[in-house]
Structures are given as C-alpha cells and as structure tokens.
Amino acid sequence: MALTALEIRKQEFKRIMRGYSPIEVRRFLELIASEVERLTRTNIELKERVRELEAKVKEYEGKENLLKEALTTAQQTASRIKEEARKEAEEILQEAREYTKTHQSQLTQDIEELKEKRRRFIADFRALLESYLTTLNQIESEEKNP
C-alpha cells in the first residue's frame, strides 16, 4: 500500500495511558511526511529524466540508421563507380590495343594520360571514403559526449 505525505500527516493514534508522547509522534510523522514528499518529487524528476533520455536514445538510433543507410549507399556507389571505371578501363585498353596497331607514336602519350586519370580516380575515391569515415567518427564522438 503506497502512503502519501498527506495520509501520514493526518494519521491519528489512540491515546492510552503511558503511551508515546503525542508531540514526538507528531514530529516523527511530520519528518516521515516530508521525506515522502521529497522522495515523490525526486521520483517524478527521475521519471522525466528517463523519458528525456529515452527520447535521445531514439533520436540517436535514428541518426545511426541514417548513417548506416548513407554508408551503405556510399559503398554501393563506390562499387558501382569502381565497376564502371573497370569497364571503362577495359574499353579504353581495347581501343588502345587497336589504336597501337596504327598509331604507335601516340601510344606512350595516351598511356600516361590513362595513368593520370587512374591516379586521380583513386585519390578522389580515397577522399570520398575518408570523408565518410570522418563523418562516422564525428557522430560516434558526439554520441560519447552528448
């Protein structure tokens, strides 16, 4: 049975001879009632704090899901770009082989251009992945230090 501070304050006892001092009993009941009120307020505050923290957890879970989706999209995009680049490289190599038969002098210059494109692609791809990793690290850091 839960007691309220008001019930404690209104509690009456039979008066009997040689019983407890009514003043001391009243003081003690008042002390208990005050403590119950304090604990009730604390309980209400803690329940509110729990609701707030649960809301934040849901918010962070939403952000985590968005980040996972973004990472998955980035990985798929990276795979697609890599595959397209591989196919393009194969096509270029085939064209280069055919071109070599007729234009040997231009071949060296074309090869250098292809190598430069490849280096730029790798650098761009690396920068893209590093930016996603930086974003992921920032979000993890924010979750650890809200």
N, C-alpha and C positions, 0 to 999 in steps of 0.2 A: 504494500500500500504506500503510495507516494504522499508525503506530507508537504503542505505548503507552509510558508512562513506565517501566514495569517492563521492557519489552523493551530500552529504551535503557540502563537500569541494568545489565542482565545481558549486554549486548553485550561480547564478548571479541574481541581482535585478536591476530594473530600477533606474536610478538616477533622482531624481527630486529635485527641489529647496526646501529647508527646510526639507528634508527627514532625515533619520537616518544617523549617522556617518558611512561611509563605513568601517572604521578601526574597530569600535566597532562591527558592524555586522559581519565582517570577523572573529574577535576574538571569538565572540559568536558561530559562525558556526564551527570554529575550536574546541572549547570546546565541542560542541554537537557531532561533528565527533569523537573526542577522546573517549567520553563516549560511543558512539555507538560501536566503536571498542572494548572497554573494555567489554561491555555487550555481544557482539558477542563471544568474546573469552571465557568469563565465561559460556555462554550458551553451547558452544561446549564442554568445560570441564565437565559441569554438565551432558550433554547427554552421554559422555563417561563413567562418573562415574555411571550413571544409567545402562548402558549396562553391566558394570563390576558387579554391584550389582545384576542385573537380572541373570547373569551367575552364581554368587554364590548361589542365591536362588535355581536355577535349580540343582546345584550341591548338595546343602543340601537336596532338595526334593528327589534326587536320593539316597542319603545316608539314608534318612528317610525310603524310600521304602525298601531298602536293610535291614535295621534294622527291619522293620515290618515283612519282609519275614523271617529273621533269628529268630525273636521272635515267629512267627507262627510255624516255623519248630521246634524250641525248645519245644514249647508247645505240638506239635503233638508227638515229640519224647518222651517227658516226659509222655504223656498219654499212648503211646504205651509201654514204659518201665514199667509204673505202671500196665497196664493191663497184660503184660507178667509176671510181678512179682506176681500179684494177682493169675493168673492161675497157675504159678509155686508153689506158696504157697498152693493153693488148692490141687494140685497134691501131694505135699510133705505131707500135712496133711492127705490125704487119705492113702498114703503109711505108714505114721506114725501110723495111726489107725490099719492098718493091721499088721504092724510090732509089735505093742503093744501086740497084742494077743499072739505072740510067743516069744518076747524078752523084757519083762518088765524091766529088769535091765538096758538095753541100752537106754531106752526111755528118762530118765532125761538128759542124756548127749546130745542126739540128739536135744532135745527141746532147750537147752542152745545154741547150735550151730546155730539153726534156728533164735533164738532171736538176736544173734550177727550179722548174715547176714542181718537181717531186720534193725538193728541199723546202720550198715554200708551203706546199700542202702539209708536209709533216710538221713544220713549225706552226702553221695555223691550227692544225688538228690538236697538237700538243697544247697550244694556248687555250683552245676551247675546253679541253679536258681539265686543264689546270684551273680555269675559271669556275667550272662546276665543282671541282674539289674545294676551292677556296670558299665558295658559297656554302657547301656542305659543312665545312669546318666552322664557319661563322654561325650557322644555325645551331650546330652542336654546342658551340661556346655560349650562345645566348640561352640555350636550354639549361646549361650547367650554372649559369649566372643570371637568373631571371631579374 
